Amino acid sequence: MIDPLEFITRLREIYPERYEVDSNGCLKFHLLLKAMYPNATGWYDGEHIITQIGSEIFDIDGFAERMSNYLPMEQYGSWDGFTHTHRQMEIH
């Protein structure tokens, strides 16, 4: 399996445009990583989602840091039917 950082690098080469703020891009990116790396864990701080794979943490820019204000996505309930409004996720 391809290394997560190498995958992110190749993805950014193919799609150099970042997702726009408030586009659900960080959640979509997490779901893509989760599909490729089933043991991936999502972390959310009310504005941004990062993905932990093993001991490393990623977002669309590559390596990321998890600060103390990030909580596991499971604590927010279901992510089915999500919307992203005013930089806050609304969970349905």
Legacy VTK file of the C-alpha trace (Angstrom):
# vtk DataFile Version 3.0
C-alpha trace
ASCII
DATASET POLYDATA
POINTS 92 float
0.000 0.000 0.000
1.196 3.500 -0.788
2.521 5.621 2.065
-0.085 8.260 3.103
2.271 11.202 2.586
3.235 9.948 -0.872
-0.462 9.540 -1.721
-1.203 13.108 -0.588
1.745 14.447 -2.589
0.611 12.649 -5.750
-2.984 13.776 -5.235
-1.881 17.398 -4.923
0.167 17.066 -8.116
-2.906 15.820 -9.985
-5.313 18.293 -8.319
-3.229 21.343 -7.379
-6.276 23.448 -6.453
-7.063 23.179 -2.776
-10.644 22.736 -1.744
-12.369 25.963 -0.825
-13.123 26.939 2.739
-16.638 25.864 3.744
-16.764 23.239 0.980
-16.660 20.179 3.280
-13.257 19.508 1.712
-11.503 18.439 4.889
-14.275 15.924 5.638
-14.253 14.618 2.066
-10.482 14.304 2.220
-10.727 12.430 5.524
-13.303 10.049 4.023
-10.985 9.418 1.064
-8.089 8.616 3.403
-10.379 6.441 5.540
-11.374 4.449 2.436
-7.717 3.835 1.605
-6.524 3.340 5.181
-9.416 1.717 7.121
-7.709 2.184 10.491
-7.565 5.972 10.001
-9.128 8.107 12.729
-10.653 11.530 12.213
-10.179 14.430 14.639
-12.292 17.610 14.587
-11.912 20.980 16.319
-15.131 22.670 15.215
-13.500 24.063 12.055
-11.148 21.494 10.545
-10.780 17.722 10.297
-7.416 16.010 10.400
-6.723 12.308 9.915
-4.527 10.115 12.052
-3.020 7.067 10.359
-0.886 5.109 12.768
1.115 7.648 14.751
1.097 10.290 11.993
-1.491 13.001 11.376
-2.417 14.429 7.963
-4.564 16.959 6.166
-4.578 18.097 2.539
-1.238 19.878 3.069
0.529 16.718 4.243
1.634 16.365 7.839
-0.542 18.115 10.424
-0.484 18.514 14.185
-3.255 17.535 16.553
-3.782 20.182 19.161
-5.577 19.605 22.445
-8.806 21.145 21.098
-9.319 18.340 18.536
-11.743 15.601 19.554
-12.420 12.252 17.890
-15.068 12.665 15.191
-17.192 9.966 16.836
-17.921 12.374 19.697
-19.875 14.545 17.258
-22.298 11.786 16.242
-23.063 10.648 12.711
-21.277 12.256 9.771
-23.914 11.082 7.290
-25.740 13.964 5.634
-23.240 16.563 6.848
-23.306 20.230 5.940
-20.585 22.782 6.479
-21.824 26.272 7.241
-20.005 29.303 8.569
-16.945 27.167 9.325
-18.980 24.968 11.687
-20.124 21.459 10.932
-23.803 20.805 11.466
-24.359 17.160 12.267
-27.659 15.529 11.285
LINES 1 93
92 0 1 2 3 4 5 6 7 8 9 10 11 12 13 14 15 16 17 18 19 20 21 22 23 24 25 26 27 28 29 30 31 32 33 34 35 36 37 38 39 40 41 42 43 44 45 46 47 48 49 50 51 52 53 54 55 56 57 58 59 60 61 62 63 64 65 66 67 68 69 70 71 72 73 74 75 76 77 78 79 80 81 82 83 84 85 86 87 88 89 90 91
